[in-house]
Amino acid sequence: MIISYNLSFLRKLKYFYLLLCLLLLVEACASLDQQLKQNNTIQKENEMVWPPPPYEAKIRFIQSISSSLDFGIKKNWLKKVIDSLTGKEESENLMLRPHGIYVQEEKIYVTDPGLFLVHIFDQKKKNYFQITDAKDQHLISPIGVAIDINGKIYISDSYLKKIFIFSDDGKYLGEIGSDKLFGRPTGLAIYKDRLYVVDTLGDKILVFSKDNEKLLYCFGQNGKGHGEFHYPTHIFIDSNGYIYITDSLNFRVQIFDIDGNFVSSFGKHGDAIGNFSKPKGIAVDSEGHIYVVDSEFDVVQIFDRNGTLLLILGGTGLKKGHFLIPGGIFIDKNDYIYVADSYNRRIQIFKYIKTDV
């Protein structure tokens, strides 16, 4: 009788314990759900956007990249062993002074004159490699980079005064130029079968055929008038074939058609918002907004086609969303914005938020 009573008691205790566990589990799930909602709310509240609330966000911060590790790209064990035996360190994948940027098919190409090389990050294949040499020549001052539809890589070296051409896997294919042709080749852009090269010291733009690498024509000369330049540096060609050039020491942006005919210009020297001090990289999003990097102000200023200031991105600092002497900029077909935050040794990625129609 006593045993039966104890077994019954234990059975009831077991059921009570299971019910208690079930109640605790339900409460934990509810608590977890509430916590996730709270975390999502906090994350949304802490999301970096420009302009800040309560204004409608137009630019969102996405990611900061300093090395291949930020893309989840790691060396396999064999590569680690080989690099260890040859004395190479993981830190070699770090950027030192990123400048020019180009993005195509989930590959990010970054020139790094501080390390005398070009970084290539392949996000899709989780692969990373560098271009350091062009046949028997070491890169010394790689500045501009552009990629054609076949994956050919074009790199300008401002010191060697040449444009080097590589295959999509970094094999040397050829070169364009000499010290007789270029003063200082910097910015590069490709449109269909043409390669556009900014000659900073020559105050002109040289246009080559990609097919035979022959010079087709030039436009520009030293001066302050329409179509004239004083230390041009960067170039971008939009999907409609308009050419945007940073005319740095004339403190303005000039716009041309695809044949080099002057269309318009805007900008002036000054320290007020909307003015330029050291304009560098330039790019255009899918809606025609013009982004101009100013390395003196440590910002990206965004204008409409008429030169009206729309928004300012950045400011001096080390935190995400701030810059320290930024250089190049690139905007891909999906309106992701890549800024070379040169002296913070990183690439910062943003996203233009289109207005819902």
Residue pairs with C-beta under 8 A, 6 or more apart in sequence:
47 60
47 61
48 60
48 61
48 320
48 321
49 57
49 58
49 59
49 60
49 61
49 353
50 57
50 58
50 59
50 311
50 312
50 313
51 57
51 58
51 311
56 355
57 353
58 311
58 352
58 353
59 311
59 313
59 337
59 350
59 351
59 352
59 353
60 350
60 351
60 353
61 320
61 321
61 348
61 349
61 350
62 336
62 349
62 350
62 351
63 70
63 348
63 349
64 70
64 320
64 341
64 346
64 347
64 348
64 349
65 71
65 95
65 108
65 121
65 346
65 347
65 348
65 349
66 94
66 95
66 345
66 346
66 347
67 91
67 93
67 94
67 95
68 74
68 93
68 119
68 121
68 128
69 90
69 93
71 121
71 123
71 126
71 128
72 126
73 121
73 122
73 126
73 127
73 128
74 126
75 83
75 90
83 89
83 90
93 119
93 128
94 345
95 110
95 112
95 114
95 115
95 119
95 345
95 346
95 347
96 112
96 114
96 115
96 345
97 112
97 113
97 114
97 115
97 342
97 343
97 345
98 110
98 111
98 112
98 119
98 327
98 328
98 340
98 341
98 342
98 345
98 346
98 347
99 110
99 111
99 112
99 113
99 142
99 143
99 327
99 328
99 340
99 342
100 109
100 110
100 111
100 142
100 143
100 144
100 145
100 156
100 187
100 188
100 327
100 328
100 340
101 108
101 109
101 110
101 111
101 145
101 281
101 328
101 329
101 330
101 338
101 339
101 340
101 347
102 108
102 109
102 145
102 146
102 147
102 330
103 109
103 330
103 332
103 336
103 338
104 147
104 151
104 332
105 124
105 151
106 122
106 123
106 124
107 120
107 121
107 122
107 123
107 124
107 147
108 119
108 120
108 121
108 123
108 338
108 347
109 118
109 119
109 120
109 145
109 147
109 153
110 118
110 119
110 120
110 121
110 145
110 340
110 347
111 118
111 142
111 143
111 144
111 145
111 155
111 328
112 118
112 119
112 142
113 141
113 142
113 143
116 132
116 138
116 139
116 140
116 141
116 142
117 130
117 131
117 132
117 139
117 142
118 130
118 131
118 132
118 139
118 142
118 145
118 153
118 155
119 128
119 130
120 128
120 129
120 130
120 131
120 153
120 170
121 128
122 128
129 169
129 170
130 170
131 139
131 142
131 153
131 155
131 166
131 170
132 138
132 139
133 139
133 172
134 155
134 157
134 162
134 164
134 166
134 172
134 175
135 172
137 160
139 155
139 157
139 160
139 164
140 157
140 159
140 160
141 157
141 158
141 159
141 160
142 155
142 156
142 157
143 156
143 157
143 158
143 185
143 186
143 187
144 154
144 155
144 156
144 185
144 186
144 187
144 188
144 197
144 198
144 234
145 153
145 154
145 155
145 156
145 188
146 153
146 154
146 188
146 189
146 190
146 195
147 153
147 154
147 190
148 154
148 190
148 210
150 168
151 167
151 168
152 165
152 166
152 167
152 168
152 173
153 165
153 166
153 167
153 168
153 170
154 163
154 164
154 165
154 188
154 190
154 195
155 163
155 164
155 166
155 188
156 162
156 163
156 164
156 185
156 186
156 187
156 188
156 197
157 163
157 164
157 185
158 184
158 185
158 186
158 200
161 177
161 178
161 179
161 181
161 182
161 183
161 184
161 185
162 175
162 176
162 177
162 178
162 182
162 185
163 175
163 176
163 177
163 185
163 188
163 195
163 197
164 172
164 174
164 175
165 172
165 173
165 174
165 175
165 176
165 213
166 172
166 173
167 173
174 213
176 195
176 197
176 208
176 213
177 185
177 197
181 206
181 215
182 197
182 199
182 202
182 206
183 199
183 200
183 201
183 202
184 199
184 200
184 201
184 202
185 197
185 198
185 199
185 200
186 198
186 199
186 200
186 232
186 233
186 234
187 197
187 198
187 232
187 233
187 234
187 235
187 245
187 246
188 195
188 196
188 197
188 198
188 235
189 195
189 196
189 235
189 236
189 237
189 243
190 196
190 210
190 237
191 237
191 241
191 258
193 209
193 210
193 211
194 207
194 208
194 209
194 210
194 216
194 258
195 207
195 208
195 209
195 210
195 213
196 205
196 206
196 207
196 235
196 237
196 243
197 205
197 206
197 207
197 208
198 205
198 232
198 233
198 234
198 235
198 245
199 205
199 206
199 232
200 231
200 232
200 233
201 231
203 220
203 221
203 222
203 223
203 228
203 229
203 230
203 231
203 232
204 218
204 219
204 220
204 221
204 229
204 232
205 218
205 219
205 220
205 232
205 235
205 243
205 245
205 260
206 215
206 218
207 215
207 216
207 217
207 218
207 219
207 260
208 214
208 215
208 216
209 216
217 260
219 227
219 256
219 260
220 227
220 228
220 229
220 232
220 260
221 228
221 229
222 228
222 229
222 230
223 229
223 230
224 230
224 250
226 254
226 262
226 265
227 254
227 256
227 260
227 262
228 250
229 245
229 247
229 250
229 254
230 247
230 248
230 249
230 250
231 247
231 248
231 249
231 250
232 245
232 246
232 247
232 248
233 246
233 248
233 279
233 280
234 245
234 246
234 280
234 281
234 282
234 328
235 243
235 244
235 245
235 246
235 282
236 243
236 244
236 282
236 283
236 284
236 330
237 243
237 244
237 258
238 244
238 284
238 288
239 286
239 333
241 257
241 258
242 255
242 256
242 257
242 258
242 263
242 284
243 255
243 256
243 257
243 258
243 260
244 253
244 254
244 255
244 282
244 283
244 284
244 290
245 253
245 254
245 255
245 256
245 282
246 253
246 279
246 280
246 281
246 282
246 292
247 253
247 254
247 265
247 279
248 278
248 279
248 280
251 267
251 268
251 269
251 270
251 275
251 276
251 277
251 279
252 265
252 266
252 267
252 268
252 276
252 279
253 265
253 266
253 267
253 279
253 282
253 290
253 292
253 303
253 307
254 262
254 264
254 265
255 262
255 263
255 264
255 265
255 305
256 262
256 263
257 263
264 305
265 307
266 303
266 306
266 307
267 275
267 276
267 279
267 292
267 307
268 275
268 276
269 275
269 276
269 277
270 276
270 277
271 277
273 301
273 309
273 312
274 301
274 303
274 309
276 292
276 294
277 294
277 296
277 297
278 294
278 295
278 296
278 297
279 292
279 293
279 294
280 293
280 294
280 295
280 326
280 327
280 328
281 291
281 292
281 293
281 326
281 327
281 328
281 329
281 330
281 339
281 340
282 290
282 291
282 292
282 293
282 329
283 290
283 291
283 329
283 330
283 331
283 337
284 290
284 291
284 331
285 291
285 331
285 335
285 337
285 352
286 333
286 335
286 352
286 354
287 352
287 354
288 304
288 305
289 302
289 303
289 304
289 310
289 352
290 302
290 303
290 304
290 305
291 300
291 301
291 302
291 313
291 329
291 331
291 337
292 300
292 301
292 302
292 303
293 299
293 300
293 326
293 327
293 328
293 329
293 339
294 300
294 301
294 326
295 325
295 326
295 327
295 342
297 316
298 314
298 315
298 316
298 317
298 322
298 323
298 324
298 325
298 326
299 312
299 313
299 314
299 315
299 323
299 326
300 312
300 313
300 314
300 323
300 326
300 329
300 337
300 339
301 309
301 311
301 312
301 313
302 309
302 310
302 311
302 312
302 313
303 309
303 310
304 310
313 321
313 350
314 321
314 322
314 323
314 326
314 339
315 321
315 322
315 323
316 322
316 323
316 324
317 323
317 324
318 324
318 344
320 348
321 348
322 344
323 339
323 341
323 344
323 348
324 341
324 342
324 343
324 344
325 342
325 343
326 339
326 340
326 341
326 342
327 340
327 342
328 339
328 340
329 337
329 338
329 339
329 340
330 337
330 338
331 337
331 338
331 352
332 338
335 351
335 352
335 354
336 349
336 350
336 351
336 352
337 349
337 350
337 351
337 352
338 347
338 348
338 349
339 347
339 348
339 349
339 350
340 347
341 347
341 348
